[in-house]
Structures are given as structure tokens and as C-alpha cells.
Amino acid sequence: MEPDVRYAQSGGVAIAYQVVGEGATDLVFVPDFCSNLVYAWESPYWRPFYERLAQSFRLILFDKRGTGLSDRGGSFPTLETRMEDVRALMDAVGSKRALIFGSHEGCLMSTLFAATYPESTLALTLFHPSLPEYVQDDEERELASLRERWGTQELCDEILELTCPTMAATQDGRRWFANWLRVGASPAMGYELNRAFSQTDLREIYAAVRVPTLVLYRETANTPLTPEESRAVAALIPDARAMRVSGSDYWGTFLSFDIVDELEHLVAGEASPTVPESVLTTVLFTDIVGSSERARELGDRAWRDLLAKHHAAVRRELARFRGDERDTAGDGFFATFDGPARAIRCAQAVIEAVRPLGLELRVGIHTGECELHERKVTGVALSIGARVCAAAEPQEVLVSRTVKDLVAGSGITFEDRGRHELKGVGQWELHAVG
């Protein structure tokens, strides 16, 4: 096999991909931290694994935005942006529904895609997903050191000895792995990927996955990196199965050919496609500050005219940021978005758009599982979003911690607003957009 490299356009950025095999089922393989399509096929490690996958599936491979052969596209891409790259990739190859298979850091965007687009996800498989905690001061120093030493044989050996002792035991393995990191990502991208990974907590997102899910892990006897987190992730995903595969290394998906067998079994047990009853959605609520007092001051007719201008301004921004207006109750809007970063940008734009009208807004944003009933969106996520909005100060965009975690690496800054008791939905950590 000598697969050609092609490029899918996603928001003006070129995403390198390959399609291998002619199986009846599409499989999108989401790589871990970095990859390089050319170097992978030239290696004795990835090539046999890819060929085995291509015997059973139409295998769709790609280099994530900013890694390997793909464009970076300006600033470091958010998880939401990289998820949309998968959607653009599937459109480019004519894939309507696929098995999404993510490894390590790739588990993040795989999970977000499956929760957001269940109608496009046949099933989800995660290899060694994790539940990373927030970056601490010492971890930040380690990440800074990683950027400074990226690509050096010394650093690559340290990483390999920790994550894959089997390969670290041979000189060829160490040399290949160092080159894998060098051709896979630049020092800046290597730093940003690891930093975003450390800052992203998907606990709420795992709980919103509603497609058949298989979590694979190894008993990592030769490394302090344990499979505990992988089993914990499986426990968070409704009806997910956790399964041990061969090997004793944390990294190196290609070392376990029995993974392909498990993927085949997962797909073979699939029922026919169904319309999803719930999806992961970002909800946005707006409210005009002091609307009752303003209405009394202006009188009914003038207030109606002002509200009409307000509604027009909000709708322009919703259209610009691909928001979906769901309801307009009185002077507030309820809208949904496929991803939280666009919702935040839209909220900021809406506040500025109505400022010339002499109006102040408060905005609340939350990402969570929503139920679909025809065109109506329901679920506890709406209650949380509405309560977050009510807790916001004038001219403030307030978000739940789930939203903050999902936009790690985006450049969006936040101020901690502490834990709030939200009526009917418990305590939540809230953050104001800086």
C-alpha cells in the first residue's frame, strides 16, 4: 500500500488525510499528540497496524491541525476547532457515519465529536483515555522545559522510558520515536498540545456520550502510568465497556494487533442507525439588565421599538457565529451552538452590538447533554445555562467550568467566580470571560 496524501479544507485550513482499504465500515483514526502520515507509512511500527486496520475497514487517517502535514491555521486550535476538522474530513471523503477511534490525547476530540454528532458516529473507541487535572506550578515548569528540550534525544528517551519501555529497550526504537516527535510537531505545538491536554477535563462530556463505546487499556506493569483513569472514564460513559488488550505499555497503539479484533467485534454488534435522542450542546442565554425599569421609563411603544432593534442585533451575531436561535422569551434569547468557543465569541459580540442602544446584557453559557424532541431542545443543561445567566453581572459573560475546560488553549481568558449554588441544579464552579 502506498496511499496518496490529500487535503480537506476546514475553515480555510488544509487537513492532510489518507483513505486506505475498501471495507464496508468507515473508521476515522484520531492520533495521539502528534503524527506524520508520510513518516508513519515509512516506519516498521505504524505501517503493519494500518494495513491490518485497512483489511477490515475503510481506514481514514489524518494529521491533526498543526501537526504533521496539516496547516496550523494561526493560533493554537481549540478542541472544538479540531473536532470540526473531523467533520470536514468526513465530508471530504463522503463518510456519513464512522467508527471513531481515538488514542491518548486524541480521545478528547473523539469524545467531543461523538457526543456532539452522534448521528455521524457509528461507535466510539478510546485507547487509554484519561482524566487530567489542572496544571500546577511545577507542571507548568515541566511543560516549559518540554518546549525548550523538544526533539532532543535526551527528552525523547525520557518520554519513551516512561510511556513505552518496550520500544525504549532498543536503539532503533529510541531513534525512531525521537524522529516521530520531530516530524510530528514543532516545539511550540508540542508544548501547546500537552498544556491543553493537562487543562482539559471532560467529565461532563463523557457522561453525555450516547453511542456504543469501548474503552481499551493495557495493564502497564513496566511504567508508573496506570490504567486506573481509563477504567474511570469507562465508568463515566453510559453503558461503555472497558477491556484490557495485550501489552504492558501505556503508549504505542500499534503494539496490540488484537485492538483490531475488538474493533471488528464492536462494529459487528451494532444495530441499525437510529436518530439520536440526545446530543452534547452548548447553550447560551441572554438577559437585558434592568429591563423592567427601562420599559417603565420609555413606555410601551418606545420599549417595543428598542426591543426590535435589540432582537435584530442579537440575531445578526447569532447568524455570524452559526448559533441556532431556539427561543425568545420577553427580552432574553436562548440559542445553541455546536461548540463553546463560538458561543463565547458570539456572546462578546452581542454585548458590544447592543451597547449603542444603551442596553446592558448579562450572558450565561453552559455545555451539556440536551434531549431532542423535533425542533425543541430540553434537558437539565438548559436549566444550568439559565441559572448561570442569572448569576452574571451586567456586561458579563459567565460560563460553567465545563465550558472553560473545553476551550483550553484558545487564548480566551477567565476570572474565577468561585462556586455558586444554582437553584435546582446544585453547586457549580463559574468563570467570567476576561
N, C-alpha and C positions, 0 to 999 in steps of 0.2 A: 504494500500500500504506500502510495506517495500522494497523499491528499493535498489539494491545492488550497492556498490561503485566500480567503475572500474577506470583504469588509462590509459590515452592516452600519448604516447611518443611524445614530441615536442622538437627537438634539444637536446635530452638526458635528458630532464626534464619530470617528471611524473605529468600530469594534472589530478586531480581527477574529475570524472564525473558520472552522472547517466542518464539513459534513462527511462522515465515513460510515460505510455499511448501508444495507438496504432492508433492515429489519422493519417489521410492521409497527413497532413501537418506537417513538422518539424518546431519546434520553439526552437531556441537557446536563453536561458535567460542569459544575461550578467549582473551579480550582481553589486551592487554599491561598495563602497570602500572595503568591506571585506565580507566574508561569510564562512559558515561551513556546508557542506552537512549533516552531522550527526545531529548536533545541530538544524539545521533548521527543519528537519522532526520530531524532538522530541518536537518542540515548538508549542504552540497553535496559532501562528501567520502565519508562513510560510506554514505549512502543509496544511491547508484548501485552501490556494491560489494555491499552487502547484497542489493539487488534482483537483481543478476547471480547471486549465490550461490543465491538462492531460486528461480531459474529451473531449477536442476539438482538441488537438494537440498531436503529439509525442514530448513530452517535453524533452529537452536536458539541463540538469543542470550541472554546474561545479563550482569549486573554482578556481579563477584566480591564476596564478603563484605567489607563495609566500604567499598566504592566505589559510586559512582553512586547507584542507588535501593535498594540492598540494605542490610540491617541490618549493623551491625558485630559485635554479639554479645559485648560485653565487651572482653577483652584482644585484642591483635593475634593473628589466627588463624594457626596453623601451616600449613605446606604440606600436611600430612596432612589437616587440617581442611578446607582449601579443596578438596582432592581429593575428599573425601567430599561436598562440596556438589555437585560434578558428578554424582556417583552419585544423590543425592537429586533433582537436576534431571531426570535421565534417567528416573527412576522416575515423577516427576510428569507427564511428557509421554508416558509409555508407550513409551519408547525402549529396546529390548532390546540394540541394538548400533549403534554410530555411528562415523563418521569423526571423530576428534578432531583439531582444527586449532588449534594454539597459536601465538601471536605473541610474540616477545621474552620478557618476564618470564612470560607465560602458557605458555611452553614448559616451565617447571619442573613445574607441576601437570599439564599434559598428559602429560608423560613419566611422571610418577609414577603417574598414573591408568592409562595404557596398560600399564605394567609390572606393576601390582598387579591390574588387572582386564582381562586380555587377552580373556576371553570376552565382554566388553562393548565391545571395541574392534575395529571393522572394520579400521581402519588409522590411522596417526598421521602428521600433517604438522606440521612445525615451521618457522616463518619466523624466521630469524636467531636460533637458539639460541646460547648462549654457555657459556663455562667460567670463571665469575668466580672471582677469587682472594679470599682473606680480606681483611677491612677492615684497612687500616693506619691509623696515627695521622693522617696527612694526609687520608686518605679519610674518616675519621670526622669530621674538621673540615669537610670538604666536605659531608657529609651533614647535619651540624648547621646549616650555612649554608643548605642546601636547605630545611630545615624553617622557618627564620626568614624566608626570602625567597619561600616557596611562594606561587604565584598572582600574584606581581608581574610586570609586563610585561617588566621587565629580565631576570629569571631565565628566563622562558618563551622570550624571544628567544635567550638563550644556549643553552638546551637545543635549540631548533629549528635554530639555525645549525649545531650540532654533528651533529644526528641527521637532519635533513631540510632541506638547503639549498634544495631546490625550493620548499617552502612558505615558507621564511624570506625568499624573494626578494620576496614580495608582502605588502602591509599587511593585506589580508584574511586571508591565511594566518596571519600572526603573531597577529592579533586572535582568530581562531577557535581557534588552538592554546592561547592563554592561557586562554580560557574553557573549553576542553576539560579542562585540568588543574584548573581551579577547581571545575567541576561534577562532576568525576570523583572527586576525593579531597580530604580535609581536609589541612592541613599535617602533622598527626601521622601520618595514614595514608600520605601521600606519603613521609615520612621512613622509616617502618617498612617499606614495600614495597621501597624502594631499599636499605635496610640488609639486609633478609633476602635480597634478590637477590644482593647483594655477598658474603654469607656462605655461600651455598648452593652446594655443589659436587656435581654429580650424576654424576660419572664412573662410579661403581659402578652407578648406576641406569640410565644409558644402556646399559651393557653387558648389562643384564638385560631389555631390551625384546625381545619375541618376536612382534611384529606387523609387517606391512608398513609401512615408514617412508620418508617422503620429506622431505628437508631442503632448504628453499628459501632462497636468499640473493640479494643483489644485489652487483654489483661497485661498491663505494661509492667512486667516483672523487673525489667532492667533499667527503669527510669523512675524518678520520683513523680512523674506526671501520671496520675491515676485515672481510671475510667469512672470515678465517682460522679463527676459532673455530667458525663454523658448519660448515665442512668438517671440522674436527677432531671435532666432535660426530658427524657422519655416519660418520666412521671408527670411532667407538666403538660404534655401534649395529649389531648383526649384520645384514648384508645391506641396510642402508639405502642409499638413493640420494641424492646431493646434486645439486641442479640450480639453475642460475642463471636468474633471471627478469628481466624488463625493469626499467629504472630504475637510478638511481645513489645512492639514499638509503638510509640504514640503517633509518629508521623510516618508517611510512606504508604499511601493507599495502594500503590501498585504491588506491594509485598504480599497482598492477600487476594489471590485469584478467586477464592470462594466468595468474595463480595459479589462477583458477577452472578454466581449461582443464586444468592439471596435476592438480588435484584430481579432475576427471572421469576423466582417464586412469588415475589411481591406482585409483579405485574400479572402473573397467571391467575392470581386470586382476586383480581379486580372485577367489580361489577360494571355494568354498562354506565356510561356517563349520565350524571344527574345534574339538575340545576341546583347550584349551591343555595342553601338556606341562610348562610351567614358568611360574611367576609370581614376582613380587617379594614377598617375605615378611619380616616382622620375627620373628626367633626369640629366645626368652627361655629361659635355663637357670638353674635354682636349685640350690644345694647347701647342706646343713647343715654348718656349721663344726664340726669335731671330733666327727663323728657316731660314729665307731668307739669313741672313748674314752667317750663318753656312753652308748653301748649297753652297754659292759662294766660301767660303774658301776651302771646301772639293772637290768640283767638282761633276758632276752629278753621276758618278758611285759610288764613296765613300759615297755620301749622300744617294743614294738608298740603299746601304748596311746597313748604320746606321738606316735608316727608317725601314728596315725589322726587325732589332733587336729590335727597339722601339716597333713596332707593336706586335711582339711576346711577349715581356714583358708585355705590356698592356693587351693582350688577356689572358695571364696566370692569371693575377689578376682578370680580369672580370669573368673568369670561377670559380675562387676560391671563389669569393663573390657573385656568382649567378647573375651577371649582364648580360644583353642581348645587345650585340653589334647591333646597328641599322644602323650606317653609319660611314665611314672613309673618311673624306674629306681632301685630302692633308696630313698634318701632325697631324691632330686632330681626336679624337674619339667622337662619340655620342653614349651613352649607356643608357639603362633604368633599373630601379630596382623596386622591389615591395615595398621597404621601404627605408627611408633616412639614417638610421644608417649604413646599409651595404654599401650604396653608399659612405658615408664619409670614412668608413674604407677602402674601395676599393681605393678611391682617394689618401689616405695617402700611401697605399701600392704601388700604381702606381708611385707616385713621387719617392719613395725610389727605386723601381725596375729599373728605367731608370737613376738613378743618376750615377751608374758605367759607363754608356755610355757617360758621360759628357754632359747630356741633363738636362735642367730645364723645368719644366712644370708649367702651371697655370691651375687650375681646377675650374669649376663653377657647382653648384648643386642647383636645384630647384624642388619642388614638386607641381604639379598642375594637372588640368584636361587635358587629351590628347584624341584626337579623333583617332579611329582605322579604318584604311582602308586596309583590308587584312593584310599584314605584316608591313605596314607603319604606323608610329605614327606621327600625326600632331597636331597643335594647338598652342595657344599663349604661353603655358608653355615652348615650345621649344625655342621660341624667348627670353623669360625671362632667361632661363638657359644659352643660348649662350651669352647674354649680361652680365650676372653675371660672366661668364668665362672671358670675355674680360676685365672686371674691376679688375680681380685678379692680385696680384703681382706675380713675379717669385717665384716658390716653395710654392705657397699659395693655399689653398682650401677655396674658398669663397662660402658662401651659402646665400640664401634668409632667411628672418625671418620665413617664413613658415617652412622651414627645421629645423631651430633652435628650434621652438616650439615643433615640433613632436618628437624630441629626448630628451626632458626634462627628467632628471633623469638617463640618460645613462652614465654619467661621462665624456662625451665629453665636452670640454671647448671651449669657443668662445671669440673673441675680437670684440667689436663693431666697425664697419667701417662706421657707420653713414648712412644717406640717400643718395642715388645716383639716378641721372636721367638716366634711361636706355633707349637708343634710341628706340622710337616707343612703349614702354610699360610703360612709366610713372616712378614715383619715387618709389624706393624700399629700405627698410632697409636691409643692408648687414652685414654679420658677418663672420670673418675669423676663421677657426678652429684652436684652440690653439695647 
